[in-house]
Amino acid sequence: MTVGDRLKRFRKRKNLTQKQLGLAAGFDKLGADVRIAQYESGTRRPKGKYVERLAAIVGVQASDVYKRQVYSRQL
């Protein structure tokens, strides 16, 4: 599972759209959803500061976004 896959999973658990997550992370409103879509598809990889910001928004630790295996605990 990639960083983008995990980010998408966490985003959906919080019932956020790509646009909502991008805006909450501080991305420009015209490209917020595009940026998140790029992260989720693997076209782009988020820099560390964005991973921390995105993880906080979806309620996980940044390390959870990077982990290869996220165990089945409730997040």
N, C-alpha and C positions, 0 to 999 in steps of 0.2 A: 504494500500500500504506500502510495507516494504522499508527500506533504500536501499536495492539492487534494488528494482523496480524503485525507484526514480532516483537512480544513472544511471540505464540503460536508462531511459527516457531522462535524461539530456545529456547523452553521445550520444544518437542517434540524438538528436536535433542539436548537434555540428558535426554530421557526422563523428564521430570517431569510429574506431574499438576498441575492447577491448585491443588489443596489443598497439595501438597508445596511448590510455589513460594510460595504465600501464607504458609505457616508459616515457611519459610526467610526470608522478607522481614520477619517479625515481626508479621504480622497475627493477630488473635484467631482461635483455632482453630475457633470456630463460624462465622466469616464469611470465612475465608481464601480458600476456593475461590470464593465469591460475588464477592469483590473482584476477583480475577484474571479471572473470567468477565466482569465488568463492563468491565474494561480491554480485554479481548480483543474484546468485542462493540462497543465504542465508546460504551457507556452512560455510562462515566466515563473521564476522562483522568487518568493518574497524575501527581502533582506531581513536580517535579524530584528531590527527595530519594528518592522511591520508584523513579523511573526508574533512578537511580544504583544503588540497592540491588538492584533486580531484574536489571539488566544484569550486575552483578558475580556474582550467583548463577548466571546462565546463561552466564557466561564471555565477555561482549562488553563493548565500551565503551558508555557511555550514549549517545554520539553515534550509534552504530549503530542504536539503537532509534528515534532521531529522523529518521535519514536517509530521504529519499524513495526512494533506490535503494541497495540493498545489493548489492555486486558478488559474484560467485560465488567468493569466496575461502573457504577452509575456516575455519569459526568454531568 
